[in-house]
Amino acid sequence: DVKVTQSSRYLVKRTGEKVFLECVQDMDHENMFWYRQDPGLGLRLIYFSYDVKMKEKGDIPEGYSVSREKKERFSLILESASTNQTSMYLCASIPDTRGAEQYFGPGTRLTVT
Amino acid sequence: GQSLEQPSEVTAVEGAIVQINCTYQTSGFYGLSWYQQHDGGAPTFLSYNALDGLEETGRFSSFLSRSDSYGYLLLQELQMKDSASYFCAGITSGYSTLTFGKGTMLLVSP
């Protein structure tokens, strides 16, 4: 089975802190994605990566950055957390661009106070 | 830009059939996927339509009409465990990025 893991299930941070969310997949997938999910808004793409050290902005990249130093690991960084970044963050991966099925991690519920 | 519209909530009884519709407006569209998400869980893939027509996977079927910018998910023989949120999602780039609808909450009652 494909496994996508995220470093924390729940996280509480203070406004202005730098926050790192980690995602690891164990199936040698090429593409990885970060989404945030908010009630009534569905899932929205923040950033994605199609190869090591390669990254592309999604629909809502403002206030976020990402890092992919190794193929299996994709990190989401909140440079200076704000209360409007309180959300559920979901990581996903896909074998390559020919595939349609994205495999999601369990999510990190981040609260910024 | 891209947008996908789906009903916010649908209710049905066990054993029934339910259809969840999805209409989309998008420039550059590779296909339509459907995901299921139980409360507190991660989204899981259900189906994908790259071409017009019906795709069947067990009790679930999905349909796409590109000319109508429309698709639907059909769930048959509903079970209580089918109570969940269902998202349609358009593949909108060659990198397999997804643009999601806002989700439809399906409530199945006895």
Interface residues (C-beta under 8 A of the other chain):
Chain A: N31 F33 Y35 G40 L41 G42 L43 R44 L45 F48 Y50 E56 G58 D59 L90 A92 I94 T97 G99 A100 E101 Q102 Y103 F104 G105 P106 G107
Chain B: G31 S33 G41 A42 P43 T44 F45 Y48 A50 F87 A89 I91 G94 Y95 S96 T97 L98 T99 F100 G101 K102 G103
